[in-house]
Amino acid sequence: MIIFGTKGYLYQLAILTLICGQCGNPSAHTLRKRVTKFTLFFVPLFPISTRYATQCTFCGAEQKVTKEQAEQLQAQAAAAGQGGPAYGQPQQQPNPYQQ
């Protein structure tokens, strides 16, 4: 019997001060990287997909961004001294089916 599946990892790349497109408030936004990895016998082997998004800390709205946009935002945060570590520890990923 072979056991396989996927596991999601959520990395917080930076915290940015932006104007939210949803609520219009200037607030902190977290830049996150979500990586889904293929697992075999509960051991993560290789990434299947990588997605980037910003999330408003005021209203909770999430906006998808491309890899290039994420790298640019991360570089801006590092230049402004807003970012944290380049790659943080993985956080618990919320259930993607729960909205």
TORMIDO-519399 format. One line per field, with one value per atom (N, C-alpha, C): residue number from 1; residue in one letter; atom name; x, y, z. Coordinates in pm, whole numbers, plus 50000, padded with zeros to 5 digits. Atoms other than C-alpha are relative to their C-alpha. Layout:
i	NUM; ...
aa	A; ...
at	CA; ...
x	X; ...
y	Y; ...
z	Z; ...
//
This chain:
i	1; 1; 1; 2; 2; 2; 3; 3; 3; 4; 4; 4; 5; 5; 5; 6; 6; 6; 7; 7; 7; 8; 8; 8; 9; 9; 9; 10; 10; 10; 11; 11; 11; 12; 12; 12; 13; 13; 13; 14; 14; 14; 15; 15; 15; 16; 16; 16; 17; 17; 17; 18; 18; 18; 19; 19; 19; 20; 20; 20; 21; 21; 21; 22; 22; 22; 23; 23; 23; 24; 24; 24; 25; 25; 25; 26; 26; 26; 27; 27; 27; 28; 28; 28; 29; 29; 29; 30; 30; 30; 31; 31; 31; 32; 32; 32; 33; 33; 33; 34; 34; 34; 35; 35; 35; 36; 36; 36; 37; 37; 37; 38; 38; 38; 39; 39; 39; 40; 40; 40; 41; 41; 41; 42; 42; 42; 43; 43; 43; 44; 44; 44; 45; 45; 45; 46; 46; 46; 47; 47; 47; 48; 48; 48; 49; 49; 49; 50; 50; 50; 51; 51; 51; 52; 52; 52; 53; 53; 53; 54; 54; 54; 55; 55; 55; 56; 56; 56; 57; 57; 57; 58; 58; 58; 59; 59; 59; 60; 60; 60; 61; 61; 61; 62; 62; 62; 63; 63; 63; 64; 64; 64; 65; 65; 65; 66; 66; 66; 67; 67; 67; 68; 68; 68; 69; 69; 69; 70; 70; 70; 71; 71; 71; 72; 72; 72; 73; 73; 73; 74; 74; 74; 75; 75; 75; 76; 76; 76; 77; 77; 77; 78; 78; 78; 79; 79; 79; 80; 80; 80; 81; 81; 81; 82; 82; 82; 83; 83; 83; 84; 84; 84; 85; 85; 85; 86; 86; 86; 87; 87; 87; 88; 88; 88; 89; 89; 89; 90; 90; 90; 91; 91; 91; 92; 92; 92; 93; 93; 93; 94; 94; 94; 95; 95; 95; 96; 96; 96; 97; 97; 97; 98; 98; 98; 99; 99; 99
aa	M; M; M; I; I; I; I; I; I; F; F; F; G; G; G; T; T; T; K; K; K; G; G; G; Y; Y; Y; L; L; L; Y; Y; Y; Q; Q; Q; L; L; L; A; A; A; I; I; I; L; L; L; T; T; T; L; L; L; I; I; I; C; C; C; G; G; G; Q; Q; Q; C; C; C; G; G; G; N; N; N; P; P; P; S; S; S; A; A; A; H; H; H; T; T; T; L; L; L; R; R; R; K; K; K; R; R; R; V; V; V; T; T; T; K; K; K; F; F; F; T; T; T; L; L; L; F; F; F; F; F; F; V; V; V; P; P; P; L; L; L; F; F; F; P; P; P; I; I; I; S; S; S; T; T; T; R; R; R; Y; Y; Y; A; A; A; T; T; T; Q; Q; Q; C; C; C; T; T; T; F; F; F; C; C; C; G; G; G; A; A; A; E; E; E; Q; Q; Q; K; K; K; V; V; V; T; T; T; K; K; K; E; E; E; Q; Q; Q; A; A; A; E; E; E; Q; Q; Q; L; L; L; Q; Q; Q; A; A; A; Q; Q; Q; A; A; A; A; A; A; A; A; A; A; A; A; G; G; G; Q; Q; Q; G; G; G; G; G; G; P; P; P; A; A; A; Y; Y; Y; G; G; G; Q; Q; Q; P; P; P; Q; Q; Q; Q; Q; Q; Q; Q; Q; P; P; P; N; N; N; P; P; P; Y; Y; Y; Q; Q; Q; Q; Q; Q
at	N; CA; C; N; CA; C; N; CA; C; N; CA; C; N; CA; C; N; CA; C; N; CA; C; N; CA; C; N; CA; C; N; CA; C; N; CA; C; N; CA; C; N; CA; C; N; CA; C; N; CA; C; N; CA; C; N; CA; C; N; CA; C; N; CA; C; N; CA; C; N; CA; C; N; CA; C; N; CA; C; N; CA; C; N; CA; C; N; CA; C; N; CA; C; N; CA; C; N; CA; C; N; CA; C; N; CA; C; N; CA; C; N; CA; C; N; CA; C; N; CA; C; N; CA; C; N; CA; C; N; CA; C; N; CA; C; N; CA; C; N; CA; C; N; CA; C; N; CA; C; N; CA; C; N; CA; C; N; CA; C; N; CA; C; N; CA; C; N; CA; C; N; CA; C; N; CA; C; N; CA; C; N; CA; C; N; CA; C; N; CA; C; N; CA; C; N; CA; C; N; CA; C; N; CA; C; N; CA; C; N; CA; C; N; CA; C; N; CA; C; N; CA; C; N; CA; C; N; CA; C; N; CA; C; N; CA; C; N; CA; C; N; CA; C; N; CA; C; N; CA; C; N; CA; C; N; CA; C; N; CA; C; N; CA; C; N; CA; C; N; CA; C; N; CA; C; N; CA; C; N; CA; C; N; CA; C; N; CA; C; N; CA; C; N; CA; C; N; CA; C; N; CA; C; N; CA; C; N; CA; C; N; CA; C; N; CA; C; N; CA; C; N; CA; C; N; CA; C; N; CA; C; N; CA; C; N; CA; C; N; CA; C; N; CA; C
x	50083; 50000; 50088; 49922; 50147; 49912; 50074; 50038; 50065; 49947; 50075; 49894; 50093; 49918; 50074; 49939; 49995; 49995; 49997; 50084; 50032; 49980; 50068; 50085; 49915; 50323; 49975; 50026; 50264; 50115; 49886; 50562; 49963; 50021; 50534; 50132; 49879; 50785; 50028; 49980; 50730; 49868; 50117; 50492; 50016; 49993; 50416; 49888; 50106; 50220; 49950; 50060; 49987; 49858; 50141; 49646; 49923; 50077; 49396; 49906; 50091; 49206; 49856; 50135; 48906; 49936; 50058; 48853; 50050; 49948; 49065; 50081; 49923; 49249; 50149; 49855; 49627; 50031; 49976; 49720; 50111; 49897; 49973; 49943; 50034; 49963; 50111; 49899; 50138; 50019; 49966; 50316; 50030; 49988; 50280; 50029; 49969; 50412; 49939; 50065; 50201; 50057; 49938; 50380; 49928; 50061; 50204; 50101; 49900; 50435; 49936; 50041; 50381; 50066; 49945; 50425; 49985; 50002; 50504; 50032; 49988; 50457; 50022; 50000; 50404; 50132; 49875; 50747; 49987; 50010; 50735; 50120; 49893; 50933; 50033; 49973; 50894; 49878; 50113; 50682; 49918; 50092; 50377; 49959; 50039; 50265; 50050; 49958; 50379; 49914; 50085; 50147; 50037; 49970; 50200; 49874; 50116; 49942; 50034; 49994; 49908; 49866; 50124; 49653; 49997; 50022; 49518; 49974; 50020; 49542; 49879; 50116; 49250; 49870; 50126; 48976; 50015; 49977; 49136; 49994; 50007; 49105; 50135; 49879; 49358; 50005; 49982; 49499; 50118; 49894; 49701; 50098; 49896; 50031; 50089; 49909; 50280; 50131; 49870; 50625; 50084; 49921; 50785; 49952; 50055; 50550; 50038; 49964; 50619; 50146; 49858; 50995; 50023; 49987; 50958; 49950; 50053; 50742; 50093; 49908; 50986; 50126; 49883; 51278; 49970; 50040; 51088; 49991; 50012; 51014; 50137; 49865; 51378; 50071; 49938; 51491; 49943; 50065; 51241; 50015; 49983; 51329; 49872; 50128; 50974; 49997; 50009; 51040; 50057; 49941; 51141; 50108; 49906; 51353; 49956; 50032; 51373; 49896; 50097; 51193; 49980; 50030; 51021; 49969; 50040; 50912; 49863; 50132; 50616; 49893; 50112; 50286; 49896; 50108; 49982; 49913; 50080; 49796; 49854; 50143; 49423; 49943; 50067; 49185; 49957; 50034; 49154; 49852; 50140; 48793; 49909; 50077; 48684; 50018; 49990; 48603; 49923
y	49882; 50000; 50124; 49876; 50332; 50116; 49884; 50645; 50125; 49877; 50973; 50108; 49887; 51318; 50131; 49868; 51688; 50064; 49923; 51925; 50144; 49859; 52303; 50067; 49920; 52542; 50146; 49859; 52911; 50077; 49921; 53149; 50147; 49856; 53512; 50063; 49943; 53701; 50141; 49862; 54062; 50058; 49922; 54308; 50138; 49875; 54611; 50094; 49903; 54931; 50044; 49971; 54964; 50050; 49963; 55107; 49881; 50118; 54823; 50033; 49984; 54786; 49970; 50039; 54643; 50105; 49908; 54876; 50143; 49866; 55175; 50057; 49953; 55202; 49977; 50027; 55247; 49914; 50092; 54947; 49903; 50101; 54672; 49884; 50117; 54391; 49898; 50105; 54058; 49943; 50064; 53922; 49855; 50142; 53544; 49916; 50098; 53254; 49868; 50127; 52937; 49893; 50107; 52620; 49869; 50132; 52287; 49896; 50102; 51984; 49862; 50140; 51624; 49922; 50080; 51381; 49851; 50145; 51011; 49946; 50050; 50831; 50116; 49881; 51174; 50078; 49927; 51299; 50091; 49909; 51614; 49982; 50028; 51547; 50118; 49891; 51828; 50090; 49908; 52139; 49976; 50014; 52109; 50138; 49865; 52472; 50101; 49888; 52807; 50119; 49884; 53105; 50110; 49884; 53454; 50084; 49916; 53686; 50101; 49903; 53997; 49996; 50000; 54011; 50123; 49881; 54327; 49958; 50033; 54314; 50073; 49924; 54560; 49927; 50064; 54388; 49852; 50142; 54051; 49964; 50028; 54087; 49950; 50058; 53880; 50025; 49972; 53973; 49918; 50081; 53735; 50091; 49927; 53866; 49898; 50088; 53720; 49989; 50019; 53598; 50125; 49880; 53906; 50115; 49896; 54141; 49974; 50035; 53954; 50031; 49970; 53984; 50151; 49855; 54356; 50057; 49953; 54412; 49964; 50043; 54215; 50086; 49914; 54422; 50140; 49869; 54744; 49998; 50012; 54623; 49994; 50011; 54534; 50136; 49868; 54876; 50098; 49910; 55052; 49953; 50055; 54832; 49945; 50051; 54695; 49848; 50146; 54332; 49931; 50079; 54059; 49914; 50092; 53760; 49967; 50029; 53662; 49888; 50109; 53336; 49960; 50035; 53275; 49853; 50137; 52952; 49977; 50027; 52782; 50015; 49985; 52871; 49894; 50095; 52651; 50053; 49956; 52672; 49976; 50021; 52730; 49905; 50092; 52486; 50076; 49926; 52597; 49991; 50017; 52474; 50080; 49922; 52692; 50147; 49859; 53051; 50085
z	50000; 50000; 50000; 50012; 49889; 50043; 49951; 50073; 49941; 50057; 49884; 50011; 49991; 49884; 49985; 50006; 49919; 50138; 49876; 50200; 49964; 50028; 50200; 50106; 49913; 50348; 49969; 50016; 50406; 50062; 49955; 50431; 49998; 49998; 50538; 49956; 50057; 50323; 50052; 49957; 50433; 50049; 49960; 50594; 49937; 50076; 50376; 50042; 49979; 50426; 49863; 50130; 50126; 50020; 49998; 50043; 49945; 50037; 50029; 49884; 50112; 49702; 50035; 49958; 49888; 50090; 49901; 50186; 49986; 50023; 50074; 50114; 49884; 50408; 49979; 49999; 50427; 50123; 49889; 50639; 49965; 50019; 50683; 49917; 50081; 50428; 50016; 49994; 50463; 49861; 50127; 50158; 50031; 49968; 50163; 49876; 50104; 49960; 50044; 49970; 49951; 49908; 50077; 49840; 50031; 49985; 49783; 49954; 50031; 49794; 49992; 50012; 49684; 50112; 49891; 49973; 49969; 50011; 49975; 50138; 49863; 50307; 50097; 49915; 50468; 49998; 50015; 50352; 49879; 50115; 50135; 49907; 50094; 49818; 49908; 50093; 49564; 49990; 50011; 49511; 49874; 50113; 49288; 49949; 50040; 49291; 50102; 49916; 49429; 49963; 50024; 49469; 50098; 49918; 49604; 50016; 49976; 49763; 50109; 49891; 49978; 50071; 49923; 50259; 50089; 49919; 50421; 50144; 49859; 50800; 50057; 49951; 50833; 49967; 50040; 50631; 49965; 50029; 50550; 49853; 50143; 50172; 49950; 50055; 49979; 49851; 50142; 49638; 49949; 50059; 49422; 49927; 50072; 49284; 49929; 50072; 49037; 50077; 49936; 49137; 49986; 50024; 48981; 50089; 49913; 49169; 50146; 49863; 49494; 50028; 49983; 49445; 50008; 49999; 49371; 50133; 49871; 49682; 50114; 49896; 49894; 49998; 50011; 49763; 50053; 49949; 49838; 50153; 49855; 50191; 50065; 49945; 50249; 49994; 50013; 50121; 50101; 49905; 50347; 50144; 49865; 50644; 50059; 49951; 50666; 50006; 50010; 50580; 50122; 49894; 50815; 49939; 50063; 50736; 49858; 50140; 50370; 49990; 49997; 50437; 50145; 49862; 50768; 50013; 49975; 50923; 49939; 50055; 50758; 50108; 49910; 50917; 49967; 50025; 50951; 49888; 50114; 50621; 50028; 49978; 50649; 49896; 50090; 50488; 49874; 50121; 50120; 49963; 50034; 50105; 50093; 49905; 50396; 49968; 50037; 50297; 50092
//
